[in-house]
């Protein structure tokens, strides 16, 4: 099993057969990526 050297918090969300996992690291940059893409590119929402 993978062990991270940095401490982090994690959460899991489930719906039907889908699973979403998140790892939040202390001292992070605040950048959100989904499947390797920026959040704005992933959702494509215009204000």
C-alpha distance matrix in Angstrom:
0.0 3.8 6.5 9.9 12.9 15.2 15.6 15.8 16.9 15.6 17.5 17.5 20.7 21.7 25.0 25.9 23.2 21.8 18.8 18.7 16.0 16.9 15.5 18.4 18.4 21.1 23.8 23.0 25.7 26.2 25.6 24.4 22.8 22.2 20.8 21.6 25.2 27.2 27.9 31.7 31.1 28.9 31.3 34.5 36.3 39.6 41.1
3.8 0.0 3.8 6.5 9.7 11.9 12.9 13.2 14.9 14.0 16.4 17.0 20.3 21.9 25.2 26.5 23.9 22.0 18.8 17.9 14.8 15.0 13.1 15.7 15.2 18.1 20.5 19.5 22.2 22.9 22.4 21.4 20.0 19.9 18.6 19.0 22.5 24.3 25.3 29.0 28.6 26.6 29.2 32.2 34.0 37.1 38.6
6.5 3.8 0.0 3.8 6.5 8.9 9.8 10.9 13.2 13.2 16.2 17.6 21.2 23.2 26.7 28.5 26.2 24.1 20.6 19.3 15.8 15.2 12.5 14.5 13.3 15.6 18.1 17.8 20.8 21.8 21.9 21.4 20.6 21.1 20.4 20.5 23.8 25.1 26.0 29.7 29.7 28.0 30.4 33.3 34.8 37.8 38.9
9.9 6.5 3.8 0.0 3.8 5.4 7.1 8.3 11.3 12.0 15.4 17.4 20.9 23.4 26.9 29.0 27.0 24.4 20.9 18.9 15.3 13.8 10.6 11.8 10.0 12.2 14.4 14.1 17.2 18.4 18.7 18.7 18.3 19.3 19.1 18.7 21.8 22.6 23.6 27.2 27.5 26.1 28.5 31.2 32.6 35.3 36.3
12.9 9.7 6.5 3.8 0.0 3.8 6.7 9.3 12.9 14.5 18.1 20.5 24.1 26.8 30.3 32.6 30.7 28.0 24.4 22.2 18.5 16.6 13.0 13.3 10.6 11.6 13.3 13.8 17.0 18.9 19.5 20.2 20.2 21.8 21.8 20.9 23.8 24.3 25.5 28.9 29.4 28.4 30.8 33.3 34.5 37.0 37.7
15.2 11.9 8.9 5.4 3.8 0.0 3.8 6.4 10.2 12.4 16.2 19.0 22.4 25.5 29.0 31.6 30.0 27.2 23.5 20.9 17.2 14.7 10.9 10.2 7.1 7.8 9.7 10.5 13.9 15.6 16.8 17.7 18.3 20.2 20.8 20.0 22.4 22.3 23.2 26.6 27.5 26.6 28.7 31.1 32.1 34.4 34.9
15.6 12.9 9.8 7.1 6.7 3.8 0.0 3.8 7.2 10.0 13.8 16.9 20.4 23.6 27.2 30.0 28.8 26.0 22.3 19.7 16.0 13.4 9.8 8.8 6.4 6.8 9.9 11.0 14.8 15.7 17.3 17.8 18.9 20.5 21.6 21.2 23.4 23.2 23.4 26.9 28.2 26.9 28.6 31.3 31.9 34.3 34.5
15.8 13.2 10.9 8.3 9.3 6.4 3.8 0.0 3.8 6.6 10.3 13.5 16.9 20.2 23.7 26.6 25.6 22.8 19.1 16.3 12.7 9.9 6.3 5.4 4.4 6.1 9.7 9.9 13.5 13.5 15.1 15.0 16.2 17.6 18.9 19.0 20.9 20.6 20.4 24.0 25.3 23.9 25.3 28.1 28.6 31.2 31.4
16.9 14.9 13.2 11.3 12.9 10.2 7.2 3.8 0.0 3.8 7.1 10.7 13.9 17.3 20.9 23.9 23.3 20.6 16.9 14.2 10.8 8.2 5.7 5.1 6.5 8.2 11.8 11.8 14.9 14.0 15.7 14.9 16.3 17.1 18.9 19.6 21.2 20.7 19.9 23.5 25.0 23.2 24.2 27.2 27.4 30.1 30.1
15.6 14.0 13.2 12.0 14.5 12.4 10.0 6.6 3.8 0.0 3.8 7.0 10.4 13.8 17.3 20.3 19.6 16.9 13.2 10.7 7.3 5.4 4.4 6.1 8.7 11.3 14.7 13.8 16.5 15.1 16.0 14.4 15.1 15.2 16.6 18.0 19.7 19.7 18.6 22.3 23.6 21.3 22.3 25.6 25.9 28.9 29.3
17.5 16.4 16.2 15.4 18.1 16.2 13.8 10.3 7.1 3.8 0.0 3.8 6.9 10.3 13.8 16.9 16.7 14.1 10.6 8.3 5.8 5.3 6.8 8.7 11.9 14.5 17.6 16.4 18.6 16.6 17.2 14.9 15.5 14.8 16.5 18.5 19.8 19.8 18.2 21.8 23.1 20.4 20.9 24.4 24.5 27.7 28.1
17.5 17.0 17.6 17.4 20.5 19.0 16.9 13.5 10.7 7.0 3.8 0.0 3.8 6.7 10.4 13.3 12.9 10.5 7.1 5.7 4.6 6.5 9.2 11.8 15.1 18.0 21.0 19.4 21.3 19.1 19.1 16.2 16.2 14.6 15.7 18.4 19.8 20.3 18.5 22.0 22.9 19.8 20.2 23.9 24.3 27.7 28.4
20.7 20.3 21.2 20.9 24.1 22.4 20.4 16.9 13.9 10.4 6.9 3.8 0.0 3.8 7.0 10.3 10.7 8.3 5.8 5.1 6.5 8.7 12.0 14.3 17.9 20.7 23.5 21.6 23.0 20.4 20.1 16.8 16.7 14.6 16.0 19.0 19.8 20.3 18.0 21.2 22.1 18.7 18.6 22.3 22.5 26.0 26.7
21.7 21.9 23.2 23.4 26.8 25.5 23.6 20.2 17.3 13.8 10.3 6.7 3.8 0.0 3.8 6.6 7.2 5.7 4.7 6.4 8.9 11.8 15.2 17.8 21.4 24.3 27.1 25.1 26.4 23.8 23.1 19.7 19.1 16.4 17.1 20.6 21.4 22.3 20.0 23.0 23.5 19.9 19.6 23.4 23.8 27.4 28.4
25.0 25.2 26.7 26.9 30.3 29.0 27.2 23.7 20.9 17.3 13.8 10.4 7.0 3.8 0.0 3.8 6.0 5.4 6.8 8.8 12.0 14.9 18.5 21.0 24.6 27.5 30.1 27.9 28.8 26.0 25.1 21.4 20.7 17.7 18.3 22.0 22.4 23.3 20.8 23.3 23.6 19.9 19.2 22.9 23.1 26.8 27.9
25.9 26.5 28.5 29.0 32.6 31.6 30.0 26.6 23.9 20.3 16.9 13.3 10.3 6.6 3.8 0.0 3.8 5.7 8.4 11.4 14.6 17.9 21.4 24.1 27.7 30.7 33.3 31.1 32.0 29.3 28.2 24.5 23.3 20.0 20.1 23.9 24.4 25.8 23.5 25.8 25.8 22.0 21.4 24.9 25.5 29.1 30.6
23.2 23.9 26.2 27.0 30.7 30.0 28.8 25.6 23.3 19.6 16.7 12.9 10.7 7.2 6.0 3.8 0.0 3.8 6.7 10.3 13.4 17.0 20.3 23.4 26.7 30.0 32.6 30.2 31.2 28.8 27.4 23.8 22.1 18.7 18.1 21.9 22.9 24.7 23.0 25.6 25.0 21.2 21.3 24.9 26.0 29.7 31.5
21.8 22.0 24.1 24.4 28.0 27.2 26.0 22.8 20.6 16.9 14.1 10.5 8.3 5.7 5.4 5.7 3.8 0.0 3.8 6.8 10.2 13.6 17.1 20.1 23.4 26.8 29.2 26.7 27.5 25.1 23.6 19.9 18.3 14.9 14.6 18.4 19.3 21.0 19.2 21.9 21.5 17.7 18.0 21.6 22.7 26.5 28.3
18.8 18.8 20.6 20.9 24.4 23.5 22.3 19.1 16.9 13.2 10.6 7.1 5.8 4.7 6.8 8.4 6.7 3.8 0.0 3.8 6.6 10.2 13.6 16.7 20.0 23.3 25.9 23.5 24.7 22.5 21.3 17.8 16.4 13.5 13.4 16.9 18.3 19.8 18.2 21.3 21.2 17.6 18.2 21.9 23.0 26.7 28.3
18.7 17.9 19.3 18.9 22.2 20.9 19.7 16.3 14.2 10.7 8.3 5.7 5.1 6.4 8.8 11.4 10.3 6.8 3.8 0.0 3.8 6.8 10.4 13.3 16.7 20.0 22.4 19.9 21.0 18.7 17.6 14.1 13.0 10.4 11.1 14.4 15.5 16.6 14.9 18.3 18.5 15.1 15.8 19.6 20.5 24.1 25.5
16.0 14.8 15.8 15.3 18.5 17.2 16.0 12.7 10.8 7.3 5.8 4.6 6.5 8.9 12.0 14.6 13.4 10.2 6.6 3.8 0.0 3.8 6.9 10.2 13.3 16.7 19.3 17.1 18.7 16.8 16.0 13.1 12.3 10.6 11.3 13.9 15.6 16.5 15.3 19.0 19.5 16.4 17.5 21.2 22.1 25.6 26.8
16.9 15.0 15.2 13.8 16.6 14.7 13.4 9.9 8.2 5.4 5.3 6.5 8.7 11.8 14.9 17.9 17.0 13.6 10.2 6.8 3.8 0.0 3.8 6.5 9.9 13.2 15.7 13.5 15.1 13.2 12.9 10.3 10.4 9.9 11.5 13.2 14.7 14.9 13.7 17.5 18.5 16.0 17.1 20.5 21.2 24.4 25.2
15.5 13.1 12.5 10.6 13.0 10.9 9.8 6.3 5.7 4.4 6.8 9.2 12.0 15.2 18.5 21.4 20.3 17.1 13.6 10.4 6.9 3.8 0.0 3.8 6.4 9.9 12.6 10.8 13.2 12.1 12.3 10.8 11.2 11.7 13.2 14.0 15.8 15.9 15.4 19.2 20.2 18.2 19.7 22.8 23.5 26.4 27.1
18.4 15.7 14.5 11.8 13.3 10.2 8.8 5.4 5.1 6.1 8.7 11.8 14.3 17.8 21.0 24.1 23.4 20.1 16.7 13.3 10.2 6.5 3.8 0.0 3.8 6.7 9.3 7.8 10.4 9.3 10.6 10.0 11.6 13.1 15.2 15.4 16.7 15.9 15.3 18.8 20.4 19.0 20.2 22.9 23.3 25.8 26.0
18.4 15.2 13.3 10.0 10.6 7.1 6.4 4.4 6.5 8.7 11.9 15.1 17.9 21.4 24.6 27.7 26.7 23.4 20.0 16.7 13.3 9.9 6.4 3.8 0.0 3.8 6.4 5.6 9.1 9.4 11.1 11.6 13.2 15.4 17.1 16.6 18.1 17.3 17.4 20.7 22.2 21.3 22.8 25.2 25.7 28.0 28.2
21.1 18.1 15.6 12.2 11.6 7.8 6.8 6.1 8.2 11.3 14.5 18.0 20.7 24.3 27.5 30.7 30.0 26.8 23.3 20.0 16.7 13.2 9.9 6.7 3.8 0.0 3.8 5.5 9.2 10.0 12.6 13.9 16.1 18.6 20.6 19.8 21.0 19.7 19.7 22.8 24.6 24.0 25.3 27.5 27.6 29.5 29.3
23.8 20.5 18.1 14.4 13.3 9.7 9.9 9.7 11.8 14.7 17.6 21.0 23.5 27.1 30.1 33.3 32.6 29.2 25.9 22.4 19.3 15.7 12.6 9.3 6.4 3.8 0.0 3.8 6.8 8.7 11.5 13.8 16.2 19.2 21.3 19.9 20.8 19.1 19.5 22.1 24.1 24.0 25.4 27.1 27.2 28.8 28.5
23.0 19.5 17.8 14.1 13.8 10.5 11.0 9.9 11.8 13.8 16.4 19.4 21.6 25.1 27.9 31.1 30.2 26.7 23.5 19.9 17.1 13.5 10.8 7.8 5.6 5.5 3.8 0.0 3.8 5.7 7.8 10.2 12.5 15.7 17.8 16.3 17.0 15.3 15.9 18.6 20.4 20.4 21.9 23.6 24.0 25.6 25.6
25.7 22.2 20.8 17.2 17.0 13.9 14.8 13.5 14.9 16.5 18.6 21.3 23.0 26.4 28.8 32.0 31.2 27.5 24.7 21.0 18.7 15.1 13.2 10.4 9.1 9.2 6.8 3.8 0.0 3.8 5.5 8.9 11.4 15.0 17.4 15.4 15.4 13.1 14.0 16.1 18.0 18.6 20.1 21.3 21.6 22.9 22.9
26.2 22.9 21.8 18.4 18.9 15.6 15.7 13.5 14.0 15.1 16.6 19.1 20.4 23.8 26.0 29.3 28.8 25.1 22.5 18.7 16.8 13.2 12.1 9.3 9.4 10.0 8.7 5.7 3.8 0.0 3.8 6.4 9.7 13.1 16.1 14.7 14.2 11.5 11.4 13.7 16.0 16.3 17.3 18.7 18.7 20.1 20.0
25.6 22.4 21.9 18.7 19.5 16.8 17.3 15.1 15.7 16.0 17.2 19.1 20.1 23.1 25.1 28.2 27.4 23.6 21.3 17.6 16.0 12.9 12.3 10.6 11.1 12.6 11.5 7.8 5.5 3.8 0.0 3.8 6.6 10.2 13.0 11.3 10.5 7.9 8.5 10.8 12.7 13.1 14.6 15.9 16.5 18.2 18.7
24.4 21.4 21.4 18.7 20.2 17.7 17.8 15.0 14.9 14.4 14.9 16.2 16.8 19.7 21.4 24.5 23.8 19.9 17.8 14.1 13.1 10.3 10.8 10.0 11.6 13.9 13.8 10.2 8.9 6.4 3.8 0.0 3.8 6.8 10.1 9.4 8.5 6.3 5.8 9.1 10.8 10.3 11.7 13.7 14.5 16.8 17.7
22.8 20.0 20.6 18.3 20.2 18.3 18.9 16.2 16.3 15.1 15.5 16.2 16.7 19.1 20.7 23.3 22.1 18.3 16.4 13.0 12.3 10.4 11.2 11.6 13.2 16.1 16.2 12.5 11.4 9.7 6.6 3.8 0.0 3.8 6.5 5.6 5.2 4.7 5.6 9.1 9.4 8.4 10.9 13.1 14.8 17.4 19.1
22.2 19.9 21.1 19.3 21.8 20.2 20.5 17.6 17.1 15.2 14.8 14.6 14.6 16.4 17.7 20.0 18.7 14.9 13.5 10.4 10.6 9.9 11.7 13.1 15.4 18.6 19.2 15.7 15.0 13.1 10.2 6.8 3.8 0.0 3.8 5.3 5.2 6.4 6.3 9.7 9.3 6.9 9.5 12.3 14.3 17.5 19.6
20.8 18.6 20.4 19.1 21.8 20.8 21.6 18.9 18.9 16.6 16.5 15.7 16.0 17.1 18.3 20.1 18.1 14.6 13.4 11.1 11.3 11.5 13.2 15.2 17.1 20.6 21.3 17.8 17.4 16.1 13.0 10.1 6.5 3.8 0.0 3.8 5.6 8.6 9.5 12.4 10.9 8.5 11.7 14.3 16.9 20.1 22.6
21.6 19.0 20.5 18.7 20.9 20.0 21.2 19.0 19.6 18.0 18.5 18.4 19.0 20.6 22.0 23.9 21.9 18.4 16.9 14.4 13.9 13.2 14.0 15.4 16.6 19.8 19.9 16.3 15.4 14.7 11.3 9.4 5.6 5.3 3.8 0.0 3.8 7.0 9.3 11.9 10.2 9.2 12.8 14.7 17.4 20.2 22.6
25.2 22.5 23.8 21.8 23.8 22.4 23.4 20.9 21.2 19.7 19.8 19.8 19.8 21.4 22.4 24.4 22.9 19.3 18.3 15.5 15.6 14.7 15.8 16.7 18.1 21.0 20.8 17.0 15.4 14.2 10.5 8.5 5.2 5.2 5.6 3.8 0.0 3.8 6.4 8.3 6.4 6.1 9.7 11.1 13.9 16.5 19.0
27.2 24.3 25.1 22.6 24.3 22.3 23.2 20.6 20.7 19.7 19.8 20.3 20.3 22.3 23.3 25.8 24.7 21.0 19.8 16.6 16.5 14.9 15.9 15.9 17.3 19.7 19.1 15.3 13.1 11.5 7.9 6.3 4.7 6.4 8.6 7.0 3.8 0.0 3.8 5.5 5.3 6.2 8.8 9.7 11.8 14.0 16.1
27.9 25.3 26.0 23.6 25.5 23.2 23.4 20.4 19.9 18.6 18.2 18.5 18.0 20.0 20.8 23.5 23.0 19.2 18.2 14.9 15.3 13.7 15.4 15.3 17.4 19.7 19.5 15.9 14.0 11.4 8.5 5.8 5.6 6.3 9.5 9.3 6.4 3.8 0.0 3.8 5.5 5.1 6.2 7.9 9.2 11.9 13.7
31.7 29.0 29.7 27.2 28.9 26.6 26.9 24.0 23.5 22.3 21.8 22.0 21.2 23.0 23.3 25.8 25.6 21.9 21.3 18.3 19.0 17.5 19.2 18.8 20.7 22.8 22.1 18.6 16.1 13.7 10.8 9.1 9.1 9.7 12.4 11.9 8.3 5.5 3.8 0.0 3.8 5.5 5.5 5.2 6.5 8.5 10.7
31.1 28.6 29.7 27.5 29.4 27.5 28.2 25.3 25.0 23.6 23.1 22.9 22.1 23.5 23.6 25.8 25.0 21.5 21.2 18.5 19.5 18.5 20.2 20.4 22.2 24.6 24.1 20.4 18.0 16.0 12.7 10.8 9.4 9.3 10.9 10.2 6.4 5.3 5.5 3.8 0.0 3.8 5.7 5.1 8.2 10.4 13.4
28.9 26.6 28.0 26.1 28.4 26.6 26.9 23.9 23.2 21.3 20.4 19.8 18.7 19.9 19.9 22.0 21.2 17.7 17.6 15.1 16.4 16.0 18.2 19.0 21.3 24.0 24.0 20.4 18.6 16.3 13.1 10.3 8.4 6.9 8.5 9.2 6.1 6.2 5.1 5.5 3.8 0.0 3.8 5.8 8.7 11.9 14.7
31.3 29.2 30.4 28.5 30.8 28.7 28.6 25.3 24.2 22.3 20.9 20.2 18.6 19.6 19.2 21.4 21.3 18.0 18.2 15.8 17.5 17.1 19.7 20.2 22.8 25.3 25.4 21.9 20.1 17.3 14.6 11.7 10.9 9.5 11.7 12.8 9.7 8.8 6.2 5.5 5.7 3.8 0.0 3.8 5.6 9.2 11.9
34.5 32.2 33.3 31.2 33.3 31.1 31.3 28.1 27.2 25.6 24.4 23.9 22.3 23.4 22.9 24.9 24.9 21.6 21.9 19.6 21.2 20.5 22.8 22.9 25.2 27.5 27.1 23.6 21.3 18.7 15.9 13.7 13.1 12.3 14.3 14.7 11.1 9.7 7.9 5.2 5.1 5.8 3.8 0.0 3.8 6.5 9.9
36.3 34.0 34.8 32.6 34.5 32.1 31.9 28.6 27.4 25.9 24.5 24.3 22.5 23.8 23.1 25.5 26.0 22.7 23.0 20.5 22.1 21.2 23.5 23.3 25.7 27.6 27.2 24.0 21.6 18.7 16.5 14.5 14.8 14.3 16.9 17.4 13.9 11.8 9.2 6.5 8.2 8.7 5.6 3.8 0.0 3.8 6.5
39.6 37.1 37.8 35.3 37.0 34.4 34.3 31.2 30.1 28.9 27.7 27.7 26.0 27.4 26.8 29.1 29.7 26.5 26.7 24.1 25.6 24.4 26.4 25.8 28.0 29.5 28.8 25.6 22.9 20.1 18.2 16.8 17.4 17.5 20.1 20.2 16.5 14.0 11.9 8.5 10.4 11.9 9.2 6.5 3.8 0.0 3.8
41.1 38.6 38.9 36.3 37.7 34.9 34.5 31.4 30.1 29.3 28.1 28.4 26.7 28.4 27.9 30.6 31.5 28.3 28.3 25.5 26.8 25.2 27.1 26.0 28.2 29.3 28.5 25.6 22.9 20.0 18.7 17.7 19.1 19.6 22.6 22.6 19.0 16.1 13.7 10.7 13.4 14.7 11.9 9.9 6.5 3.8 0.0
